[in-house]
Amino acid sequence: MVRNKLFENYMSCIGPIGNSMFYFQAYEIFSSKNSGSVSLIGFSISIIALNSWLFYGVYIKNKPLIFANIVGALGAFFVVLGIIIYPKI
């Protein structure tokens, strides 16, 4: 039981950290005002996948899964927004 709680706490930290890469990509797009070679289709698929995992996390009431995928879905949304606002030059 204690082992499960420790692993859940670990995943509550590592999940959002792993999904934070989207924010670095979004920052790069917004700061350079150029989406470079970033794929709109790829990040759109990421949003669909992250939201699917988010809904699954809500369905099974798994807080680490919910939190990690909220972080990821928002970050991927910002990337897609940046791609739309600042198309490739």
Buried (B, 14 or more C-beta within 10 A) or exposed (E): EEEEEEEEEEBBEEBBEEBEEBBEBBBBBBEEEBBEEBEBEEBBEBBEBBBEBBEEBBEEEBEBBBBBBBBBBBBBBBBBBBBEEBEEE
